Amino acid sequence: MPDTLVSVKRSSSSAGRPKGKKHYVVLFRWEDVKTFTKDEDGIVVSALKFVEGKKPIAVYGTSSTIKAWDTLTGSADAKGYLHHVAWESPGDSKEMAICRNIIVNEDLGAVVINCSGDDAKIAGTPCTPLVFSSDEGQDDKEACKNVIELASEIPTTPLGRIPLNLIPQTGDPDIDGYLGLTAAAAASLEDGV
């Protein structure tokens, strides 16, 4: 990782304006990943390839509740960032219960895609995966939903960025089309490259 300081200019007059998110959080198990590399700065993903026959899934979330962020933690000379991804999924379907039950103890990665732009945020790494930190259901007079939060347990670099064309397809054509996951990503998945 470079140790050269970098100036950060104001990117736009409305850089702090909230960004809408696509309605799905892309999740995957790190054990299903064959290749994962980042650029020399440790932020931008340069390769994400899955083991043959494996693919990510997409879990529906209410757009306004989807969040991906990092928090600084650690003592002097040992500081780093914990990754977090959280969202609310409306309803309480059997499929959602099955999904939660299967991935509750898995080492996960998550991708959150904004409504605009050509990259997304990726949380977790093979050695600093996300795990369930909170999973609460609600089914009462106010709402019927699941509130899920994933977090890493070991500090690492800030949240990564991944170009949309590197995110493999989920296998659901409707979701893949909505998220803008391309055939190029699918080809690298199928080729096992």
N, C-alpha and C positions, 0 to 999 in steps of 0.2 A: 504494500500500500504506500503511495507517495506520501512524503511528509512535507511537501511544499504547500504553503498557504495559498488559498485561492480567493480572489475577490468575488463577491456576490452582489450584482447590481439588481436594482428593482426591475422585475421582469415585465410588469405592466401596472397601470394605475389602479387596476382592480384585481391584483394578484391575490388579495385576501378574501375575495368573494367566494362563497361556498360553491362547490362543483357538484353537479348532479351525478349520481352513480347509476350504472346499468343495474337492473333488478336481480342479478345473480352474483353470488360469490363462487369462484372457481376453487375447488378443493382437490388435493391429491395427497397420496401417501408418499413420503420420501423413499420408502423401500421400492416403489414402482419407478423411480427415476434412474435412468442409466447414466445421463450426462447432465451436469449442472456447472456452469462456469460464469464468472463475472469478469468485467473489465478490470484494468489495473487499479482503478479507484475503489473497487469493491462495491459499487452501487448498481451499475447497469448489467443486467443478465445478457450474456453473449451466446449461451446455449442452454436449452432445456429440452432434453429428449428422454422419452420413456422407454422402458423395457418393452419388447415386442408383446402386443396383446393388452397392454395396460394403458389407461387414459385417465384424465381428470374427470371430475363430476362438477355439476353446477347446482347450487342450492339457492332457491328463490328467497329473496329478502325484500322488504319494503325499502325502496330506494333511499328515502330520507333517513333511514336508520343505519345504513351500511357505513362503517367507519374502518379505516386502516390507519394506524399511527404507531409511533415508537416513543418510548420513554427512557430517559437517561437514568442509569443506576450504577452503583459501584462506589468504591472508595478511591482515594488518591492513587493515581497510576494504574487503576484497574477499572476505569469507567467504560461503559458501553451502553448499547441500546437494546431494550426488550421490545419485541414486535407484538402488536395487538391487532386483531380483526374482530369486529362485533357486528351483529345485525339482528333484526327481528324478522321472523318468518310467520306470516299470518296463517291462522288455522291450526289444526292439530291432526293432520292426516296420518294414516298408518304408514305411508311411505316415509314421512318425516321421522316418525318414531324409529323405523327400521334404520334409516340413515344415521340418526344420532347414536343408536345402539352399536352400530358397526364401527363408527369412527371415534367413539368416546375415548379409547385408549391408544389411538394411533398417533404416530409422529407425522404431522401434517404440514403442508405448505398451502398458502391461500393467495389468490390473485383477485384484486378489486379493480374494476374497469370503470373509468369515468365515461360520461356520455360523449365527451369530445376528446380529441387528441389521438396520438398514434402509439402511446405506451400506457402501461398500467402499473399499479403498485403490487409488489410481491412481498409477502411476509413469510419468514421462516427460511431456514437453510438446512441442508442435510445434517449438519452437526448442531444446529440450534433450531430445532423444529418447533412448530406450534403444537400446543396441547390444549384440551378443554380446560378453561379456568373457571367458566361459569356456564350453566345451562339451566334456564328456568322456564317452566311452562306456566301459562296463565289461561284459565278457562272459567270466566265468571261474568258478571253483568257488565264489566267494563271492556273486556277483550278476550279473544281466543288467539293465542300466539305462542311461539317459542322465542326466547331471547338467548342468543348464543354468543359467548365470547371465547376466543382462542388467544393464547399468549405464549411467547417463548419463555423459557425458564433460565436461559443462559444469555448473558449480554453478547452482542455482536455489533455489526455496523448498522447504520440507519436503514430503514426500509429500502428494499431494492426497487428498481424500475425495470420493467420488461417490455420490449417492443411487442405490439399485438401479434405480429407475424411469427413470433416464437412461442406463443401459447397454443399448445395442441388442442384440437377439437375434442369435445366431450362425447361425440357420437350421436347427439340429438341435433338433427338438422335445424330445427326451429330455434333452439338455444344458441347453437353455433352461429347461425345467421344473425340473430339479434345482437350477440356479443361482438360480431365482426371477426370471428376466428376463421382464418383463411385455409384454403386448400393446401397452401405451402406448408403450414404447420402440420396438417394432416399427413402430407407426403413424408415429412421427416419422421413422423410417428410410425407410419407403415413401413418405411424403409429401415427402421431401427437405427437410423443414422444419428 
